């Protein structure tokens, strides 16, 4: 099995309230785990960036399903190709500065967009996907 990753960015057609983001995280984690897809989804101020990792046909299928989702517009593929290993083996989702204790306890929630400790993560995992996520984090403030 060759491992493949794809990174895309898109804009939400309407803003996502916290409850919708939580539901999106839960549904995405469930669906992706069934097909062996991992990655990270970031949402900030109406913009998404996502890394999808897994077998190429499966990742492309998930990406196509996302492209057809009417909640997205302007989907742009930023990076795709074979990778030696997963950068995000546990599917996660980062949100901007949401302080809800309930959300923070949701399996898969990640503080990626809210933390300034990313430098250490970049040293540990300098993949191109991680670099793109860091660019998103820095420029979507």
N, C-alpha and C positions, 0 to 999 in steps of 0.2 A: 504494500500500500504506500503510495507516495502522498506526502502531506502537501497541502496547497493552502495559501491564504489569499484573501482579497480584502482590501480596505476601500470603503466608500464614504462619501459625505453626502448629505441631503438636507433639505429644509422641511420642517413640518408645515403642512398646509394650514393647520390651526394649532395654537399653543396647547401643550400637554399639561393638564393639572397634575398634581402629585399622585392622586388616585389612579389616573390613567397611566402614568409612568410606572407605578408599582405593578399594575396589571400587565403592562407590556413586558416588564422584567420577568414576571412569573410565567407568562405564556411562552415567551421566547426561550427561557431556560428549559422549560419542559419539552418544547418542540425540538430545540437544538440537541438536547441530550439524547432524544430518541434516534436521531440520525448521525450522532457522533460529531457534531459541530461544536467547537468552542470559540471563544473570542471575548471581545469587550465592546459594549455599546456605550457611547457617551452622548449625553444630551445637555445642551446649554443654550438658553435663550432662543429656542425654536430651531436649533441646528443639531443634526446628528452626525456622528462619525462612528463607524463600526468596523471592527476587524472580525472576519469570519475565518475559521481554520478547520480543516478536515480534508476528506477526500475531495478531489477537484469536482467531479460531477455533482456531488451533494452540495458543496459550497456554492457552485454556480446555480443550482436549483433554488437554494435559500435566497440568494441574491436576486434571482428573477422574481421570486414571490414578493420580496421587499419592493422591487422596482414597480410592481403592479399595485402595491398598496396605496390607496388614495390619500393616506395620511402623509405621504412623502411627495416632494416635488424637487426638481433639479438634481436628481441623483447623479453623482459623478464618481466614477471608479478612479481611485487614486493610485492603487498599487495592487498587483496580483502576480502570483507565481509560486513556484515550488519553494518549500522551506524544509530545513532539516528537522526542526522540532517546533512544538507549539509554544508561542509566547504567552498564551492565556489558557492554560489547561482547564481552569475552572471558569465557566462562563460567568461574566460579571457585567454590571452596568453602573456607570458613574453619572451622578446628577450634580448640577451646580448648587451648592450652598442650601440644600434642603435640610432643615433642622429637625424634622420629625423623628422621634425615637422609634416609632413604628416602622418607618421606612428604613432607618439604619439597621433594624433587626431583621429586615427582609433578606432571606438567603440570596446571595449574589450581588447585593448592594456594595459598591466600592467608593471610597473617598477620593478616588483619583483626581477629580476636578477641584476638590476642596483643599488638598494638601500641598504643602510646599516641599515635601520630602522627596519629590520625584527624582532629584538628582541621584540619590542612592539606587533607585530602581533602574535608572538609565545606565548606570555603571554595571549593574547586575545583568541587564537585559538590553543591550544596545541595538536591538533589531530595528529594521526600517519601519515596521508597524509601530513600535513603541515611539520612535522618533516622530512619526506623524501624529500620534495621539498627544505627544508633548506639544507639538506646534499648535494643535487645536486648543489644548488647555491654555497655552500662553496667549493666544490671539482672540479667544472668545470671552475674555474677561469683561 
